[in-house]
Amino acid sequence: MNTIPLIDLQEWRGGSTAQRVQLAGRVDRALQESGFLMISGHEIDPRLRARIRAAGSKFFTSSPEVKHRYRTRVGGRGWIPSGAEANAYLEQSPGPADLKETYTSGWDDHSTGDQAVDDEWFAPNVWPGEIPEFERLCVSYTQQMRALAQELLTIFATALDLDPDWFTSRTDRAPHSFNLNRYPAMTETGTALEGQFRIAPHTDFGVITILDRQAGHGGLQVDTGDSSWTDAPFVDDAFTINIGDLMARWTGDRWRSTRHRVLPPSELAPQEELISLIFFFEANHDAVIESFDPPIGRTHNYRSVTAADYLRARYAAITI
């Protein structure tokens, strides 16, 4: 899609005020037109991402007995097995399960002082003792992802001519989810059922998603908005960025939380297995999402909602 531009963050980091405003304008147009963009110049070491994938592969190829020690639910901490999540439920129920398995972690370095809140949003992570390097690698990565998300949100605020900290001040205590999604090969899954995908068509739930993905036949597609789908462009070492429902609500649908999907395994590459690193960044759990009216936003019927209430309902909707 020509509406998914490649943005070089070095132009923001080293640019003049005028250059920053121009870059932010490109971001604004992308988020209005497709809800997606790509970023290069982020300086996140590709070797770190390769090591995380290698550690994740060690876990995913562990015995069923080992993996089940770390089993969790959608929204939890640990391993979500294949068959436990169905994004298809967002559009039809019942629907086929997603053809993936996930290892998920979150931000556990924060306490609100309310045990119930902490247990839900900032629960301790669970790491497989069989792979000691896994925790260290993932913690390093998510620390960098939080910083990158905040930088992107500063650009977003500039794009809307808001105070630079408008979004970052409302996400400084935000929970996050970091998912390693393994998409098994067709030789393991067999032919997909009718309407079954590696991830069914859906929108993301939160504020911003930072995706490090691998190119493949069974890859990411984006809803063009005219009842068709297009392959998301791929640039080596660039992150794919999209906004979620909460950001779309915040902007009064100026920006699009766009449906997307991950295609099922392809007969053209029956041995193809992919692992995606997906960082979901949310708003502060108690943030009240109040939509901008025109001229920033568009005419809308949104009511205020807390981030926690919205996310809780969405997690429940895709749990089998």
C-alpha positions in Angstrom: 0.0 0.0 0.0 1.4 3.4 -1.0 -0.3 4.7 2.2 2.1 2.7 4.4 5.2 4.9 4.2 8.7 4.1 5.6 9.7 6.7 8.2 13.4 7.1 9.1 13.5 8.0 12.8 16.9 9.5 12.3 15.1 12.4 10.5 13.1 13.0 13.7 16.0 12.6 16.1 18.4 14.9 14.2 15.9 17.1 12.4 15.1 20.8 12.8 11.7 21.9 14.1 10.4 22.3 10.6 11.7 18.9 9.5 10.1 17.3 12.5 6.7 18.9 11.7 7.0 17.7 8.1 7.7 14.1 9.3 4.8 14.3 11.8 2.6 15.3 8.9 3.6 12.2 7.0 2.7 10.1 10.0 -0.7 11.8 10.4 -1.5 11.1 6.7 -0.5 7.4 7.1 -2.6 6.9 10.2 -5.6 8.5 8.6 -5.3 6.5 5.4 -4.2 3.1 6.5 -3.5 3.1 10.2 -0.1 1.7 9.4 3.5 2.9 8.8 7.0 1.4 8.9 10.0 2.8 10.8 13.7 2.5 10.1 16.6 4.1 11.9 15.3 2.8 15.3 18.7 1.5 16.4 17.3 -1.7 17.9 20.0 -4.3 17.4 18.9 -7.0 15.0 21.1 -9.5 16.8 18.9 -9.1 19.9 15.8 -10.0 17.9 17.6 -13.0 16.4 18.6 -14.2 19.8 15.0 -13.8 21.1 13.7 -15.9 18.2 16.3 -18.5 18.9 15.4 -18.7 22.6 11.7 -18.8 21.6 12.3 -21.6 19.2 14.0 -23.6 22.0 10.8 -23.2 24.1 8.4 -23.9 21.3 10.2 -27.1 20.4 10.2 -28.3 24.0 8.2 -31.3 25.0 4.5 -30.9 25.7 5.1 -31.6 29.4 7.6 -28.7 29.6 5.3 -26.2 27.7 2.3 -27.1 29.8 4.1 -26.0 33.0 3.9 -22.4 31.7 0.4 -22.5 30.2 -1.7 -19.4 30.7 -4.9 -17.7 29.4 -5.2 -14.9 26.9 -4.1 -11.8 28.8 -2.0 -13.8 31.2 1.8 -14.5 31.4 3.4 -17.6 29.9 2.5 -20.0 27.1 -0.8 -19.8 25.2 -1.1 -23.0 23.2 -2.6 -23.4 19.7 -6.3 -23.6 19.9 -6.7 -21.3 22.9 -7.2 -18.1 21.0 -9.6 -17.2 18.2 -9.6 -13.7 16.8 -12.3 -14.9 14.5 -14.7 -14.6 17.5 -14.5 -10.8 17.1 -16.5 -11.1 13.9 -18.2 -14.4 14.1 -18.9 -16.8 17.0 -18.1 -19.6 17.0 -15.1 -19.4 14.6 -12.0 -21.4 14.0 -9.0 -21.0 16.3 -5.9 -19.1 15.2 -3.1 -21.3 13.8 -0.4 -20.1 16.2 1.1 -20.5 19.7 2.3 -17.6 21.8 4.7 -16.9 24.6 3.6 -13.7 26.3 5.0 -11.4 29.0 4.1 -8.0 30.4 5.3 -5.1 32.5 5.9 -6.4 36.0 8.2 -3.7 37.2 5.4 -1.5 38.6 3.0 -1.4 41.5 -0.1 0.6 42.0 -0.5 -0.3 45.6 -3.8 -2.0 44.8 -3.2 -5.8 44.8 -6.2 -6.6 42.6 -5.0 -4.1 40.0 -1.5 -5.3 40.2 -2.5 -8.9 39.8 -4.5 -8.1 36.7 -2.2 -5.7 34.9 1.2 -6.0 36.4 1.4 -9.6 37.4 4.9 -11.2 37.7 6.2 -12.7 34.5 6.7 -16.5 34.1 9.9 -17.5 32.4 10.9 -21.1 31.4 13.8 -22.2 33.7 14.9 -24.5 30.9 16.0 -21.5 28.8 17.8 -19.1 31.2 18.7 -16.5 28.6 15.0 -16.0 27.6 14.1 -13.6 30.4 17.2 -11.5 30.0 16.7 -11.1 26.3 13.0 -10.3 26.5 13.4 -7.8 29.3 16.1 -5.9 27.4 13.9 -5.8 24.3 10.8 -4.6 26.1 12.7 -1.9 27.9 13.8 -0.6 24.5 10.3 -1.0 23.1 8.7 1.1 25.8 11.2 3.9 25.1 10.5 3.6 21.3 6.7 3.6 21.9 7.0 6.8 23.9 9.1 8.4 21.2 6.5 7.5 18.6 3.7 8.9 20.8 5.7 12.2 21.0 5.6 12.2 17.2 1.9 11.4 17.2 1.3 14.4 19.5 3.2 16.7 17.2 1.1 15.4 14.3 -2.0 16.6 16.1 -0.4 19.9 17.2 -0.8 18.8 20.9 1.7 19.3 23.7 4.6 16.9 23.1 3.8 14.9 26.2 0.0 14.7 25.7 0.1 10.9 25.0 3.2 10.1 27.0 1.8 11.6 30.2 -1.2 9.2 29.8 0.9 6.1 29.1 3.7 6.6 31.6 2.3 3.8 33.8 0.8 1.7 30.9 0.9 -2.0 30.9 2.3 -3.7 27.8 2.2 -7.2 26.3 5.1 -8.7 24.5 4.2 -11.7 22.4 6.3 -14.2 20.6 4.0 -15.7 18.0 5.0 -18.9 16.4 3.2 -19.7 13.2 3.8 -23.4 12.5 4.3 -24.8 9.0 1.6 -26.5 7.0 3.5 -29.8 7.5 2.5 -29.4 11.2 -1.0 -27.8 11.0 -2.3 -29.5 7.9 -4.6 -27.5 5.5 -6.4 -24.7 7.2 -10.1 -24.9 7.7 -12.4 -22.6 5.8 -12.0 -19.2 7.3 -9.0 -20.2 9.4 -5.9 -18.0 9.6 -2.7 -17.8 11.5 -4.5 -14.8 13.0 -8.0 -14.1 11.8 -9.1 -10.6 10.7 -9.1 -8.3 13.7 -8.1 -4.8 14.9 -5.6 -4.4 17.7 -7.0 -3.3 21.0 -4.7 -0.8 22.6 -2.7 2.3 21.7 0.2 1.3 19.5 1.7 -2.0 18.2 5.3 -2.4 17.2 5.8 -5.5 15.1 9.1 -7.2 14.1 8.1 -9.7 11.5 9.6 -12.2 9.0 8.7 -12.2 5.3 6.7 -15.2 4.2 3.9 -16.5 2.0 1.7 -16.8 5.0 2.3 -13.2 6.1 0.6 -10.0 7.1 -2.3 -8.5 5.1 -4.1 -5.2 5.6 -7.7 -4.4 4.9 -7.7 -1.7 2.2 -11.2 -0.4 3.3 -12.8 -1.3 -0.1 -13.6 -5.0 0.7 -10.2 -6.2 -0.4 -6.9 -7.1 1.2 -3.3 -6.2 0.3 0.1 -7.6 1.5 1.7 -5.3 3.9 5.1 -4.1 2.6 8.2 -5.6 4.1 11.5 -3.8 4.5 14.3 -5.7 6.1 15.2 -4.3 9.6 12.1 -2.0 9.6 9.4 -2.3 12.2 5.7 -2.3 11.2 3.7 0.1 13.3 -0.1 0.3 13.6 -2.5 1.9 16.0 -5.2 0.1 18.0 -8.8 0.8 19.0 -8.0 2.9 22.0 -5.9 5.3 19.9 -8.6 5.5 17.2 -11.1 6.3 19.9 -8.8 9.0 21.4 -8.6 10.7 18.0 -12.3 10.5 17.3 -11.5 8.2 14.4 -9.2 10.6 12.7 -6.8 7.7 12.7 -7.8 4.2 11.7 -7.6 1.1 13.8 -7.4 -1.1 10.7 -8.4 -4.7 10.3 -5.5 -7.0 9.5 -4.8 -10.7 9.4 -2.0 -13.2 9.1 -2.5 -15.7 6.2 -2.7 -19.4 6.9 0.3 -21.6 5.9 0.7 -21.7 2.1 1.0 -24.7 -0.1 3.7 -22.7 -1.9 5.9 -23.0 1.2 4.7 -26.0 3.2 7.8 -25.9 5.4 7.5 -22.2 6.2 7.5 -21.4 9.9 7.6 -17.8 11.1 8.1 -16.1 14.5 6.9 -12.6 15.0 7.9 -10.3 17.9 4.9 -8.1 18.8 4.9 -5.3 21.4 1.5 -4.0 22.4 1.6 -0.7 24.3 -1.5 0.4 26.1 -2.7 3.5 27.9 -2.5 3.7 31.7 -4.9 1.2 33.0 -7.0 3.9 34.7 -6.8 6.4 31.8 -10.1 7.7 30.7 -10.3 7.6 26.9 -12.3 10.7 25.8 -12.5 11.2 22.1 -11.4 14.4 20.4 -14.1 16.3 18.7 -13.6 18.2 15.4 -11.4 19.7 14.2 -8.9 17.1 15.5 -11.4 14.2 15.5 -14.4 13.5 13.4 -18.0 13.4 14.3 -18.5 10.3 16.5 -20.7 8.6 19.1 -18.0 7.4 21.4 -18.6 7.4 25.1 -15.7 7.7 27.6 -14.2 4.4 28.6 -11.3 3.4 30.8 -8.4 1.6 29.1 -8.8 -1.3 31.6 -12.5 -1.8 30.9 -12.0 -1.8 27.2 -9.0 -4.2 27.1 -10.6 -6.6 29.6 -13.6 -6.9 27.3 -11.5 -7.5 24.2 -9.3 -10.2 25.8 -12.5 -12.0 26.9 -13.9 -11.9 23.4 -11.1 -13.8 21.8 -10.6 -16.4 24.5 -11.8 -19.9 23.7 
